[in-house]
Amino acid sequence: MTSRVTLVAAATGAALREARFDDGGPVDASGLRAARAARESGAVPSGDRLWASPTTRCRQTAQALGLDGAGDVPGLAGLRVGRWRGATLGEVSAAEPEAVARWLADPASAPHGGESVRAFCARVAECLDDAARHDGRVVAVVEPEVVRALVVRALGAPESAFWRVDVAPLSATELSGRAGRWNVRAGRPLAAPA
């Protein structure tokens, strides 16, 4: 049995534009327009099961894409950054430069009081394992860091590679595989076909 999972990165919002650690904010007007345009172009993948990260931004993106019925999957929540939540990377870097440097260099570090990149990758990988146990295609609207973590896991890369994966808003990353071996097709924009 081949499992297929398409990860759609959420549309942009103020937190993403400002390089702000997720504050639970919504998609902005331009993100909603882009998601609706993707839906109207027919570029949105279909699935037997529809999942979403349990954030306002992901739920709004799923709705704008026409993925009605996408159920929140708690295991696909974004990286929990503790006391840094809502702050910009610049603000945190100015206030805690050593902590930020440690966090970026060591996947096991969690100086913010949240979860480490290593723990995060392990948590979201459980959802990928769950998808592999079922027939059909999963489409999941998720935060960009969830895509990063699942690409790292799918490729068997070290967690230090997490920071080296760029994920654009409203891009689709497709994972397909069987018996724990995954192939990755990364970063297809959800735009009108040429």
Order of alpha helices (4+ residues) and beta strands (2+ residues): beta-alpha-alpha-beta-alpha-beta-alpha-alpha-alpha-beta-alpha-beta-beta
